[in-house]
């Protein structure tokens, strides 16, 4: 599955990082870093949570 983040919408609230720290990291300068764009199926549930919890709906999953 592929993860896409709309950086114009993202406010780096870190809810995605709490849901799936293997994929998301919020930096000290309040920017979001994707640790991987192609995410293994083992993280599907956590990624769905990250997508759902994003207050700005900046995360989209494909596949």
N, C-alpha and C positions, 0 to 999 in steps of 0.2 A: 504494500500500500504506500502511496505517496502522500506526503503532507505539504500543504501550501499555506503560507502565512502572508496575509496582506499587511505589509509593514506600515502602510498609511493608516490603517485602523488600529494596529497593535499599540497598546499603552503599557506593555510589559508589567501587567498586574501579577504575574507569576503563578496564576492559578493553573496554567498548563504545565508549568514546571513541577508543581506539587502533584499533579495528576500523573505525569510521565517524565520524570527527571532523566530518563535514558535518552530522551529526544530533545527536550527543551532546557535551555539555561538562560536565566536573566542575569545580565552582566551588571557590574557596579554602576555603569553609566546609564542604567535603565533601558538597555536595548536587549532584544531577544536574539539568541543564537540558536539555530537548529543544529543539533549534534549529528543528525542524519536526515536525509530527505526521503530515502527509501526505508520504510520501517518494517521490520519483520512482523509476521502475523502474531507472534507471542505478545506483542504490545497493543493489539487491536482494541481490547476493552479499555485500557488506559488512554489510548488515543481518542476513542469515542468520548470518554469523560472530559478530556482536555478540550475537544471541539465543543462539547455541550456547555462547559463551564466558562468559556471565554466570554467575558461581558461585552466585548466589542464585535463578537462573531468574526474574528480575524483569521480563524483557523478553518481550513477545509481539507478533508480527506478524499483521496481518489483511490479507487481500487479495493 
